[in-house]
Amino acid sequence: MDSKNVLVIAGEASGDLHGASLIRELKNLDSSLKIFGIGGDKKKNEGMELIFYINKKAFLGFV
């Protein structure tokens, strides 16, 4: 079976908080997910592999 990867990006504290809740629920649905991305301690504590810490730079974007 192929592994499933999920990229999550949040550039500020509230995004880290909401992203952590998302990661927790995704892991409840499928504990084999590999979740990685940009975030802070809250996401890391939920099991996300951080490729960049938000404490190094903050950003906010709109599309």
N, C-alpha and C positions, 0 to 999 in steps of 0.2 A: 504494500500500500504506500502511496506517495505521501510524504509529509506535507502538512499544511502550514504555510507561513503567513503571518499577518503583520503588516507594517502599521504602526500607530505613531502619529506625530502630534505633539502639543508643545507650544512654545512659551507657555506661561502657567502660573500656578493653578488657575481654575481649570485649565485644560488637562493638567496633570491629575487633578482630583477626579474629574469626570472620566478621563481615560482609564484611571485605576478601577473605577466601577465597571466600565466596559470590559476590561481585561478579566476581572473577577468573574463576570457572567459568562464570557467566552470560555474561560477555563472550566467553569461548571458544566458547560455544554460539551466540551471536548478537551480533555486534559492533555491530549497529545499535540495541541497547537503550539507552534513556535512563534512567539510574539516578540517583536523587536522594534526599535524605533527611537524617537527623540522624546525625552521626558525627564521626570525628576524622581525623587525618592518614592513617592506614592506608587507610581507605575512599577518601579523596580521592586518594591515590596510585594507587588501582586504577581511577580514572576516575569516581567518584561526584561529582555536583554537590551540595555541602553547602548546605543551607538553614539549618542551625544547627550550630555547633561544640560538641562535648561538653565542651570545656575551659571553657565559660561556665557550665555547670550539669551536675550528675550526677544521674541518677535510675535507679531499678530498679523494675520492676513485675512482678506476678504476676497471672495470670487464673485 
